[in-house]
Amino acid sequence: MPNREFLETYPLYRKFTMKVPSTVDKLPKPAIHMDCLVCKSAQTFNVLDEYHRTSGLEYTNAATQGEVLRIVYACTSCGEFGRYFFVKLDSEYVMKVGQDPPWDISVDRALQQLLGKRVSYYKKGLICESQSYGIGAFGYYRRIVEEIIDELLEHVPDVMTGEDRQKYLEGLELVKQTKVTEQKIQLVKDLLPPILRPEGLNPLSILHDVLSEGLHADSDDRCIELAMQVREVLVFLVNQIEQSKVAGKNFTENMRRLLDRKRKTAA
């Protein structure tokens, strides 16, 4: 069986490349970490019993080639809530063909606020991802990036100070003179503050490169990977900017309270 990443994050029908053992009894049973709807929190899940072949034959050393297995996971905390996966096996890959509860398409609150009316595009993109419709998902995410990039770039100065902020604002003025998304990203991508560039990686550069690939340049499988990149980078930027704004606001308010208290004590 593939690793926990496959079970936790892969949508239906997306192939996970691996060398599949020849018999079912040689498949490992990795623990997974997912939400429990009974505990109402993220919990560890373990395989409840042996793998079950949907063909109906129940023996543990059955051949894996061409089989579809039912895997049952139970929450280790409450012991009540279960997660079910139906996985098709090939000699060189595995893929989910069923999952309950289904792949999560919930949207983070901060992202909802920034997306506004475009949240419907995001949910449609997630639905396309859940069925491995890569080109469809990429189309929705690219549309969001194209429509929201101006708002996103306007929020970046809120987490900058001093000379860097001034340079960014100057670059932003040039951005406002173009309507081409790729050009906008190119103009400001190197001016992002370190807080938005983890380990030196530039999320706007990644978005720029992905968008440059073009909607019809690759296969559906490749577009799924591109769609995931666009979505994850977009979510990172939104959350990081929002968190930095809140932290800056809290810092300012706390400093003001301390200064006010100091003045009152001195008086």
CYANA upper distance limits for C-alpha pairs under 8 A (distance plus 0.5 A):
  1 MET  CA     20 VAL  CA      7.88
  1 MET  CA     27 LEU  CA      5.48
  1 MET  CA     28 PRO  CA      5.91
  1 MET  CA     29 LYS  CA      7.20
  1 MET  CA     30 PRO  CA      8.33
  2 PRO  CA      6 PHE  CA      6.83
  2 PRO  CA      7 LEU  CA      8.24
  2 PRO  CA     16 PHE  CA      8.12
  2 PRO  CA     18 MET  CA      7.80
  2 PRO  CA     28 PRO  CA      8.43
  2 PRO  CA     94 VAL  CA      8.16
  3 ASN  CA      7 LEU  CA      7.58
  3 ASN  CA     30 PRO  CA      6.94
  4 ARG  CA      8 GLU  CA      6.39
  4 ARG  CA     30 PRO  CA      6.64
  4 ARG  CA     31 ALA  CA      7.31
  4 ARG  CA     32 ILE  CA      5.96
  5 GLU  CA      9 THR  CA      6.16
  5 GLU  CA     10 TYR  CA      7.63
  6 PHE  CA     10 TYR  CA      5.47
  6 PHE  CA     16 PHE  CA      7.57
  7 LEU  CA     32 ILE  CA      7.94
  7 LEU  CA     85 PHE  CA      8.39
  8 GLU  CA     32 ILE  CA      7.32
  8 GLU  CA     33 HIS  CA      7.83
  8 GLU  CA     34 MET  CA      7.37
 10 TYR  CA     14 ARG  CA      7.26
 10 TYR  CA     96 LYS  CA      8.35
 11 PRO  CA     96 LYS  CA      7.64
 11 PRO  CA    103 TRP  CA      7.07
 11 PRO  CA    129 GLU  CA      6.87
 11 PRO  CA    130 SER  CA      5.01
 11 PRO  CA    131 GLN  CA      6.80
 11 PRO  CA    132 SER  CA      6.86
 12 LEU  CA     95 MET  CA      7.36
 12 LEU  CA     96 LYS  CA      5.38
 12 LEU  CA     97 VAL  CA      5.99
 12 LEU  CA     98 GLY  CA      7.09
 12 LEU  CA     99 GLN  CA      8.28
 12 LEU  CA    130 SER  CA      6.21
 12 LEU  CA    131 GLN  CA      5.73
 12 LEU  CA    132 SER  CA      6.71
 13 TYR  CA     95 MET  CA      5.99
 13 TYR  CA     96 LYS  CA      6.08
 13 TYR  CA     97 VAL  CA      6.34
 13 TYR  CA    131 GLN  CA      6.98
 13 TYR  CA    132 SER  CA      6.41
 14 ARG  CA     95 MET  CA      6.29
 14 ARG  CA     96 LYS  CA      7.67
 14 ARG  CA    132 SER  CA      6.26
 14 ARG  CA    221 ASP  CA      7.90
 15 LYS  CA     93 TYR  CA      6.57
 15 LYS  CA     94 VAL  CA      6.30
 15 LYS  CA     95 MET  CA      5.37
 15 LYS  CA     96 LYS  CA      8.50
 16 PHE  CA     93 TYR  CA      5.82
 16 PHE  CA     94 VAL  CA      5.80
 16 PHE  CA     95 MET  CA      6.47
 17 THR  CA     92 GLU  CA      6.46
 17 THR  CA     93 TYR  CA      4.79
 17 THR  CA     94 VAL  CA      7.18
 18 MET  CA     92 GLU  CA      5.91
 18 MET  CA     93 TYR  CA      5.56
 18 MET  CA     94 VAL  CA      7.79
 19 LYS  CA     91 SER  CA      6.77
 19 LYS  CA     92 GLU  CA      5.60
 19 LYS  CA     93 TYR  CA      7.21
 20 VAL  CA     64 THR  CA      8.18
 20 VAL  CA     89 LEU  CA      7.82
 20 VAL  CA     90 ASP  CA      7.36
 20 VAL  CA     91 SER  CA      5.74
 20 VAL  CA     92 GLU  CA      6.60
 20 VAL  CA     93 TYR  CA      7.21
 20 VAL  CA     94 VAL  CA      8.19
 21 PRO  CA     26 LYS  CA      6.58
 21 PRO  CA     27 LEU  CA      7.01
 21 PRO  CA     64 THR  CA      7.62
 21 PRO  CA     91 SER  CA      8.18
 22 SER  CA     26 LYS  CA      8.06
 22 SER  CA     63 ALA  CA      6.24
 22 SER  CA     64 THR  CA      6.14
 22 SER  CA     65 GLN  CA      7.55
 22 SER  CA     91 SER  CA      8.29
 23 THR  CA     27 LEU  CA      7.94
 23 THR  CA     60 THR  CA      8.33
 23 THR  CA     61 ASN  CA      5.73
 23 THR  CA     62 ALA  CA      5.84
 23 THR  CA     63 ALA  CA      4.83
 23 THR  CA     64 THR  CA      5.59
 24 VAL  CA     51 TYR  CA      7.96
 24 VAL  CA     60 THR  CA      6.28
 24 VAL  CA     61 ASN  CA      5.81
 24 VAL  CA     62 ALA  CA      6.05
 24 VAL  CA     63 ALA  CA      6.65
 24 VAL  CA     64 THR  CA      6.08
 25 ASP  CA     60 THR  CA      5.61
 25 ASP  CA     61 ASN  CA      5.49
 25 ASP  CA     62 ALA  CA      7.98
 26 LYS  CA     61 ASN  CA      8.34
 29 LYS  CA     46 ASN  CA      8.20
 29 LYS  CA     47 VAL  CA      6.81
 30 PRO  CA     46 ASN  CA      7.72
 30 PRO  CA     47 VAL  CA      8.14
 31 ALA  CA     44 THR  CA      7.21
 31 ALA  CA     45 PHE  CA      6.19
 31 ALA  CA     46 ASN  CA      5.37
 31 ALA  CA     47 VAL  CA      7.60
 32 ILE  CA     44 THR  CA      6.22
 32 ILE  CA     45 PHE  CA      5.71
 32 ILE  CA     46 ASN  CA      7.17
 33 HIS  CA     42 ALA  CA      7.04
 33 HIS  CA     43 GLN  CA      6.02
 33 HIS  CA     44 THR  CA      5.01
 33 HIS  CA     45 PHE  CA      6.57
 34 MET  CA     42 ALA  CA      5.62
 34 MET  CA     43 GLN  CA      6.19
 34 MET  CA     44 THR  CA      7.10
 34 MET  CA     45 PHE  CA      7.77
 35 ASP  CA     40 LYS  CA      7.40
 35 ASP  CA     41 SER  CA      5.91
 35 ASP  CA     42 ALA  CA      4.52
 35 ASP  CA     43 GLN  CA      6.43
 36 CYS  CA     40 LYS  CA      5.99
 36 CYS  CA     41 SER  CA      6.15
 36 CYS  CA     42 ALA  CA      6.38
 36 CYS  CA     43 GLN  CA      6.61
 36 CYS  CA     75 CYS  CA      7.30
 36 CYS  CA     81 PHE  CA      6.90
 37 LEU  CA     41 SER  CA      7.68
 37 LEU  CA     81 PHE  CA      7.38
 38 VAL  CA     78 CYS  CA      7.77
 38 VAL  CA     80 GLU  CA      7.93
 38 VAL  CA     81 PHE  CA      6.68
 39 CYS  CA     43 GLN  CA      8.42
 39 CYS  CA     77 SER  CA      8.10
 39 CYS  CA     78 CYS  CA      7.22
 43 GLN  CA     75 CYS  CA      7.07
 43 GLN  CA     76 THR  CA      7.78
 43 GLN  CA     77 SER  CA      7.43
 44 THR  CA     75 CYS  CA      6.57
 44 THR  CA     76 THR  CA      6.42
 44 THR  CA     77 SER  CA      8.00
 45 PHE  CA     73 TYR  CA      6.24
 45 PHE  CA     74 ALA  CA      5.73
 45 PHE  CA     75 CYS  CA      4.97
 45 PHE  CA     76 THR  CA      6.07
 46 ASN  CA     73 TYR  CA      5.75
 46 ASN  CA     74 ALA  CA      6.18
 46 ASN  CA     75 CYS  CA      7.28
 46 ASN  CA     76 THR  CA      7.23
 47 VAL  CA     71 ILE  CA      7.57
 47 VAL  CA     72 VAL  CA      6.26
 47 VAL  CA     73 TYR  CA      4.88
 47 VAL  CA     74 ALA  CA      6.95
 48 LEU  CA     72 VAL  CA      6.14
 48 LEU  CA     73 TYR  CA      5.75
 48 LEU  CA     74 ALA  CA      6.29
 49 ASP  CA     72 VAL  CA      7.62
 50 GLU  CA     60 THR  CA      8.01
 50 GLU  CA     71 ILE  CA      8.22
 51 TYR  CA     60 THR  CA      8.10
 51 TYR  CA     69 LEU  CA      6.72
 51 TYR  CA     70 ARG  CA      6.56
 51 TYR  CA     71 ILE  CA      5.96
 51 TYR  CA     72 VAL  CA      8.26
 52 HIS  CA     56 GLY  CA      8.41
 52 HIS  CA     58 GLU  CA      7.18
 52 HIS  CA     69 LEU  CA      5.89
 52 HIS  CA     70 ARG  CA      5.51
 52 HIS  CA     71 ILE  CA      7.15
 53 ARG  CA     57 LEU  CA      6.80
 53 ARG  CA     58 GLU  CA      7.01
 53 ARG  CA     67 GLU  CA      7.39
 53 ARG  CA     68 VAL  CA      6.58
 53 ARG  CA     69 LEU  CA      5.17
 53 ARG  CA     70 ARG  CA      6.78
 54 THR  CA     67 GLU  CA      8.25
 54 THR  CA     68 VAL  CA      6.40
 54 THR  CA     69 LEU  CA      6.41
 54 THR  CA     70 ARG  CA      7.09
 55 SER  CA     67 GLU  CA      8.18
 55 SER  CA     68 VAL  CA      8.11
 63 ALA  CA     67 GLU  CA      8.22
 64 THR  CA     89 LEU  CA      6.68
 64 THR  CA     90 ASP  CA      7.81
 64 THR  CA     91 SER  CA      8.45
 65 GLN  CA     89 LEU  CA      6.45
 65 GLN  CA     90 ASP  CA      5.75
 65 GLN  CA     91 SER  CA      6.54
 66 GLY  CA     88 LYS  CA      7.35
 66 GLY  CA     89 LEU  CA      6.03
 66 GLY  CA     90 ASP  CA      6.06
 67 GLU  CA     88 LYS  CA      6.34
 67 GLU  CA     89 LEU  CA      6.02
 67 GLU  CA     90 ASP  CA      8.17
 68 VAL  CA     86 PHE  CA      6.97
 68 VAL  CA     87 VAL  CA      5.89
 68 VAL  CA     88 LYS  CA      4.77
 68 VAL  CA     89 LEU  CA      6.75
 69 LEU  CA     85 PHE  CA      8.48
 69 LEU  CA     86 PHE  CA      6.03
 69 LEU  CA     87 VAL  CA      5.76
 69 LEU  CA     88 LYS  CA      6.95
 69 LEU  CA     89 LEU  CA      8.37
 70 ARG  CA     84 TYR  CA      7.55
 70 ARG  CA     85 PHE  CA      6.28
 70 ARG  CA     86 PHE  CA      5.12
 70 ARG  CA     87 VAL  CA      7.12
 71 ILE  CA     84 TYR  CA      6.26
 71 ILE  CA     85 PHE  CA      5.64
 71 ILE  CA     86 PHE  CA      6.85
 71 ILE  CA     87 VAL  CA      8.26
 72 VAL  CA     82 GLY  CA      7.34
 72 VAL  CA     83 ARG  CA      6.49
 72 VAL  CA     84 TYR  CA      5.30
 72 VAL  CA     85 PHE  CA      7.15
 73 TYR  CA     82 GLY  CA      5.90
 73 TYR  CA     83 ARG  CA      5.52
 73 TYR  CA     84 TYR  CA      6.77
 74 ALA  CA     79 GLY  CA      6.48
 74 ALA  CA     80 GLU  CA      7.33
 74 ALA  CA     81 PHE  CA      6.40
 74 ALA  CA     82 GLY  CA      4.90
 74 ALA  CA     83 ARG  CA      6.94
 75 CYS  CA     79 GLY  CA      5.58
 75 CYS  CA     80 GLU  CA      7.09
 75 CYS  CA     81 PHE  CA      6.13
 75 CYS  CA     82 GLY  CA      6.73
 83 ARG  CA     99 GLN  CA      8.17
 83 ARG  CA    100 ASP  CA      6.36
 83 ARG  CA    101 PRO  CA      6.91
 84 TYR  CA     99 GLN  CA      6.14
 84 TYR  CA    100 ASP  CA      5.62
 84 TYR  CA    101 PRO  CA      7.78
 85 PHE  CA     96 LYS  CA      7.44
 85 PHE  CA     97 VAL  CA      8.43
 85 PHE  CA     98 GLY  CA      6.35
 85 PHE  CA     99 GLN  CA      5.09
 85 PHE  CA    100 ASP  CA      7.14
 86 PHE  CA     96 LYS  CA      6.26
 86 PHE  CA     97 VAL  CA      6.06
 86 PHE  CA     98 GLY  CA      5.27
 86 PHE  CA     99 GLN  CA      6.69
 87 VAL  CA     94 VAL  CA      7.17
 87 VAL  CA     95 MET  CA      6.07
 87 VAL  CA     96 LYS  CA      4.92
 87 VAL  CA     97 VAL  CA      6.25
 87 VAL  CA     98 GLY  CA      7.60
 88 LYS  CA     94 VAL  CA      6.12
 88 LYS  CA     95 MET  CA      5.94
 88 LYS  CA     96 LYS  CA      6.71
 88 LYS  CA     97 VAL  CA      7.03
 89 LEU  CA     93 TYR  CA      6.98
 89 LEU  CA     94 VAL  CA      5.18
 89 LEU  CA     95 MET  CA      7.43
 90 ASP  CA     94 VAL  CA      6.38
 99 GLN  CA    103 TRP  CA      7.70
103 TRP  CA    130 SER  CA      6.68
105 ILE  CA    123 LYS  CA      6.84
105 ILE  CA    126 LEU  CA      6.27
105 ILE  CA    127 ILE  CA      7.43
106 SER  CA    123 LYS  CA      8.24
107 VAL  CA    111 LEU  CA      7.33
107 VAL  CA    112 GLN  CA      6.93
107 VAL  CA    123 LYS  CA      8.12
108 ASP  CA    112 GLN  CA      6.67
109 ARG  CA    113 GLN  CA      6.81
110 ALA  CA    114 LEU  CA      6.98
110 ALA  CA    238 VAL  CA      7.75
110 ALA  CA    239 ASN  CA      7.09
110 ALA  CA    242 GLU  CA      7.61
111 LEU  CA    115 LEU  CA      6.43
111 LEU  CA    235 VAL  CA      7.30
111 LEU  CA    238 VAL  CA      6.78
111 LEU  CA    239 ASN  CA      7.60
112 GLN  CA    116 GLY  CA      6.34
112 GLN  CA    119 VAL  CA      6.51
114 LEU  CA    238 VAL  CA      8.01
115 LEU  CA    119 VAL  CA      5.78
115 LEU  CA    144 ILE  CA      8.43
115 LEU  CA    148 ILE  CA      7.78
118 ARG  CA    122 TYR  CA      7.25
118 ARG  CA    144 ILE  CA      7.16
119 VAL  CA    123 LYS  CA      6.81
120 SER  CA    124 LYS  CA      6.67
121 TYR  CA    125 GLY  CA      6.58
121 TYR  CA    140 TYR  CA      6.05
121 TYR  CA    141 TYR  CA      7.72
121 TYR  CA    143 ARG  CA      8.44
121 TYR  CA    144 ILE  CA      7.44
122 TYR  CA    126 LEU  CA      6.77
122 TYR  CA    140 TYR  CA      7.19
122 TYR  CA    141 TYR  CA      7.05
122 TYR  CA    144 ILE  CA      7.93
123 LYS  CA    127 ILE  CA      6.70
124 LYS  CA    128 CYS  CA      6.72
124 LYS  CA    137 ALA  CA      7.85
124 LYS  CA    140 TYR  CA      7.59
125 GLY  CA    129 GLU  CA      6.69
125 GLY  CA    136 GLY  CA      7.45
125 GLY  CA    137 ALA  CA      4.73
125 GLY  CA    138 PHE  CA      7.69
125 GLY  CA    139 GLY  CA      8.33
125 GLY  CA    140 TYR  CA      5.84
125 GLY  CA    141 TYR  CA      6.86
126 LEU  CA    130 SER  CA      6.58
126 LEU  CA    137 ALA  CA      7.28
127 ILE  CA    131 GLN  CA      7.13
127 ILE  CA    137 ALA  CA      8.29
128 CYS  CA    132 SER  CA      6.59
128 CYS  CA    133 TYR  CA      5.40
128 CYS  CA    134 GLY  CA      7.34
128 CYS  CA    136 GLY  CA      6.53
128 CYS  CA    137 ALA  CA      5.57
129 GLU  CA    133 TYR  CA      6.20
129 GLU  CA    134 GLY  CA      6.77
129 GLU  CA    137 ALA  CA      6.27
129 GLU  CA    224 ILE  CA      7.25
129 GLU  CA    227 ALA  CA      8.43
132 SER  CA    220 ASP  CA      8.28
132 SER  CA    221 ASP  CA      8.00
132 SER  CA    224 ILE  CA      7.00
133 TYR  CA    137 ALA  CA      6.76
133 TYR  CA    220 ASP  CA      7.00
133 TYR  CA    224 ILE  CA      7.45
134 GLY  CA    138 PHE  CA      6.50
134 GLY  CA    220 ASP  CA      5.24
134 GLY  CA    221 ASP  CA      6.59
134 GLY  CA    222 ARG  CA      7.69
134 GLY  CA    223 CYS  CA      5.04
134 GLY  CA    224 ILE  CA      4.37
134 GLY  CA    225 GLU  CA      8.05
134 GLY  CA    227 ALA  CA      7.18
135 ILE  CA    139 GLY  CA      6.61
135 ILE  CA    215 LEU  CA      7.37
135 ILE  CA    216 HIS  CA      7.98
135 ILE  CA    219 SER  CA      8.30
135 ILE  CA    220 ASP  CA      5.99
135 ILE  CA    223 CYS  CA      5.86
135 ILE  CA    224 ILE  CA      7.43
136 GLY  CA    140 TYR  CA      7.01
137 ALA  CA    141 TYR  CA      6.78
137 ALA  CA    223 CYS  CA      8.34
137 ALA  CA    224 ILE  CA      7.58
137 ALA  CA    227 ALA  CA      6.41
138 PHE  CA    142 ARG  CA      6.40
138 PHE  CA    215 LEU  CA      7.48
138 PHE  CA    223 CYS  CA      6.66
138 PHE  CA    224 ILE  CA      7.49
138 PHE  CA    226 LEU  CA      7.23
138 PHE  CA    227 ALA  CA      4.93
138 PHE  CA    230 VAL  CA      8.32
139 GLY  CA    143 ARG  CA      6.67
139 GLY  CA    215 LEU  CA      7.05
140 TYR  CA    144 ILE  CA      6.89
141 TYR  CA    145 VAL  CA      6.80
141 TYR  CA    227 ALA  CA      7.12
141 TYR  CA    230 VAL  CA      7.07
141 TYR  CA    231 ARG  CA      7.00
142 ARG  CA    146 GLU  CA      6.62
142 ARG  CA    211 LEU  CA      7.49
142 ARG  CA    230 VAL  CA      7.94
143 ARG  CA    147 GLU  CA      6.68
144 ILE  CA    148 ILE  CA      6.32
145 VAL  CA    149 ILE  CA      6.01
145 VAL  CA    234 LEU  CA      8.24
146 GLU  CA    181 THR  CA      6.24
148 ILE  CA    152 LEU  CA      6.67
149 ILE  CA    153 LEU  CA      6.53
149 ILE  CA    181 THR  CA      7.82
150 ASP  CA    154 GLU  CA      6.68
151 GLU  CA    155 HIS  CA      7.01
152 LEU  CA    156 VAL  CA      7.28
152 LEU  CA    238 VAL  CA      8.01
153 LEU  CA    157 PRO  CA      8.43
153 LEU  CA    172 LEU  CA      7.98
154 GLU  CA    172 LEU  CA      8.28
155 HIS  CA    159 VAL  CA      8.39
155 HIS  CA    241 ILE  CA      7.69
156 VAL  CA    160 MET  CA      7.62
156 VAL  CA    192 LEU  CA      8.19
156 VAL  CA    241 ILE  CA      7.23
157 PRO  CA    161 THR  CA      8.09
157 PRO  CA    165 ARG  CA      6.42
157 PRO  CA    168 TYR  CA      7.69
157 PRO  CA    169 LEU  CA      7.74
158 ASP  CA    241 ILE  CA      8.44
158 ASP  CA    245 LYS  CA      6.89
159 VAL  CA    193 PRO  CA      8.39
159 VAL  CA    241 ILE  CA      7.41
159 VAL  CA    244 SER  CA      6.54
159 VAL  CA    245 LYS  CA      6.70
159 VAL  CA    248 GLY  CA      8.07
160 MET  CA    164 ASP  CA      7.26
160 MET  CA    165 ARG  CA      5.62
160 MET  CA    193 PRO  CA      7.19
161 THR  CA    165 ARG  CA      5.51
161 THR  CA    166 GLN  CA      8.39
162 GLY  CA    166 GLN  CA      7.08
163 GLU  CA    167 LYS  CA      6.75
164 ASP  CA    168 TYR  CA      6.69
164 ASP  CA    191 LEU  CA      7.99
164 ASP  CA    193 PRO  CA      8.09
165 ARG  CA    169 LEU  CA      6.65
166 GLN  CA    170 GLU  CA      6.76
167 LYS  CA    171 GLY  CA      6.82
167 LYS  CA    191 LEU  CA      7.87
168 TYR  CA    172 LEU  CA      6.55
168 TYR  CA    188 VAL  CA      7.40
168 TYR  CA    191 LEU  CA      6.27
168 TYR  CA    192 LEU  CA      8.05
169 LEU  CA    173 GLU  CA      6.86
170 GLU  CA    174 LEU  CA      7.39
171 GLY  CA    175 VAL  CA      6.92
171 GLY  CA    187 LEU  CA      6.87
171 GLY  CA    188 VAL  CA      6.40
172 LEU  CA    176 LYS  CA      6.92
172 LEU  CA    187 LEU  CA      8.36
172 LEU  CA    188 VAL  CA      7.40
173 GLU  CA    177 GLN  CA      7.49
174 LEU  CA    178 THR  CA      7.78
174 LEU  CA    187 LEU  CA      7.92
175 VAL  CA    183 GLN  CA      8.15
175 VAL  CA    184 LYS  CA      5.54
175 VAL  CA    187 LEU  CA      7.05
175 VAL  CA    188 VAL  CA      8.20
176 LYS  CA    184 LYS  CA      8.49
178 THR  CA    183 GLN  CA      7.67
178 THR  CA    184 LYS  CA      7.31
179 LYS  CA    183 GLN  CA      8.46
179 LYS  CA    184 LYS  CA      8.07
180 VAL  CA    184 LYS  CA      6.86
181 THR  CA    185 ILE  CA      6.85
182 GLU  CA    186 GLN  CA      6.62
182 GLU  CA    208 HIS  CA      6.32
182 GLU  CA    211 LEU  CA      7.72
182 GLU  CA    212 SER  CA      7.83
183 GLN  CA    187 LEU  CA      6.65
184 LYS  CA    188 VAL  CA      7.25
185 ILE  CA    189 LYS  CA      5.96
185 ILE  CA    204 LEU  CA      6.74
185 ILE  CA    205 SER  CA      7.76
185 ILE  CA    208 HIS  CA      6.77
186 GLN  CA    190 ASP  CA      8.32
186 GLN  CA    205 SER  CA      7.95
186 GLN  CA    208 HIS  CA      7.65
188 VAL  CA    192 LEU  CA      7.49
189 LYS  CA    202 ASN  CA      7.65
189 LYS  CA    204 LEU  CA      5.89
189 LYS  CA    205 SER  CA      6.45
190 ASP  CA    202 ASN  CA      8.24
192 LEU  CA    196 LEU  CA      6.83
192 LEU  CA    197 ARG  CA      7.56
192 LEU  CA    202 ASN  CA      8.35
193 PRO  CA    197 ARG  CA      7.26
194 PRO  CA    198 PRO  CA      7.36
194 PRO  CA    200 GLY  CA      7.91
195 ILE  CA    240 GLN  CA      8.34
196 LEU  CA    202 ASN  CA      7.92
196 LEU  CA    203 PRO  CA      7.97
196 LEU  CA    237 LEU  CA      7.40
196 LEU  CA    240 GLN  CA      7.40
196 LEU  CA    241 ILE  CA      8.24
197 ARG  CA    201 LEU  CA      5.57
197 ARG  CA    202 ASN  CA      5.54
197 ARG  CA    203 PRO  CA      7.20
198 PRO  CA    202 ASN  CA      8.01
202 ASN  CA    206 ILE  CA      7.00
203 PRO  CA    207 LEU  CA      6.78
203 PRO  CA    233 VAL  CA      6.42
203 PRO  CA    237 LEU  CA      7.92
204 LEU  CA    208 HIS  CA      6.53
205 SER  CA    209 ASP  CA      6.63
206 ILE  CA    210 VAL  CA      6.63
206 ILE  CA    230 VAL  CA      8.50
206 ILE  CA    233 VAL  CA      8.25
207 LEU  CA    211 LEU  CA      6.55
207 LEU  CA    229 GLN  CA      8.39
207 LEU  CA    230 VAL  CA      6.60
207 LEU  CA    233 VAL  CA      7.75
208 HIS  CA    212 SER  CA      6.61
209 ASP  CA    213 GLU  CA      7.07
210 VAL  CA    214 GLY  CA      8.06
210 VAL  CA    226 LEU  CA      6.87
210 VAL  CA    229 GLN  CA      8.36
210 VAL  CA    230 VAL  CA      7.67
211 LEU  CA    215 LEU  CA      8.24
213 GLU  CA    217 ALA  CA      6.66
215 LEU  CA    223 CYS  CA      8.41
218 ASP  CA    222 ARG  CA      6.37
218 ASP  CA    223 CYS  CA      6.79
219 SER  CA    223 CYS  CA      6.66
220 ASP  CA    224 ILE  CA      6.78
221 ASP  CA    225 GLU  CA      7.32
222 ARG  CA    226 LEU  CA      6.88
223 CYS  CA    227 ALA  CA      6.34
224 ILE  CA    228 MET  CA      6.69
225 GLU  CA    229 GLN  CA      6.82
226 LEU  CA    230 VAL  CA      6.75
227 ALA  CA    231 ARG  CA      6.64
228 MET  CA    232 GLU  CA      6.47
229 GLN  CA    233 VAL  CA      6.47
230 VAL  CA    234 LEU  CA      6.49
231 ARG  CA    235 VAL  CA      6.61
232 GLU  CA    236 PHE  CA      6.61
233 VAL  CA    237 LEU  CA      6.74
234 LEU  CA    238 VAL  CA      6.75
235 VAL  CA    239 ASN  CA      6.54
236 PHE  CA    240 GLN  CA      6.34
237 LEU  CA    241 ILE  CA      6.51
238 VAL  CA    242 GLU  CA      6.61
239 ASN  CA    243 GLN  CA      6.48
240 GLN  CA    244 SER  CA      6.55
241 ILE  CA    245 LYS  CA      6.62
242 GLU  CA    246 VAL  CA      6.77
243 GLN  CA    247 ALA  CA      6.56
244 SER  CA    248 GLY  CA      6.48
245 LYS  CA    249 LYS  CA      6.61
246 VAL  CA    250 ASN  CA      6.62
247 ALA  CA    251 PHE  CA      6.57
248 GLY  CA    252 THR  CA      6.68
249 LYS  CA    253 GLU  CA      6.70
250 ASN  CA    254 ASN  CA      6.54
251 PHE  CA    255 MET  CA      6.58
252 THR  CA    256 ARG  CA      6.64
253 GLU  CA    257 ARG  CA      6.78
254 ASN  CA    258 LEU  CA      6.75
255 MET  CA    259 LEU  CA      6.67
256 ARG  CA    260 ASP  CA      6.59
257 ARG  CA    261 ARG  CA      6.61
258 LEU  CA    262 LYS  CA      6.64
259 LEU  CA    263 ARG  CA      6.69
260 ASP  CA    264 LYS  CA      6.76
261 ARG  CA    265 THR  CA      6.65
262 LYS  CA    266 ALA  CA      6.64
263 ARG  CA    267 ALA  CA      6.66
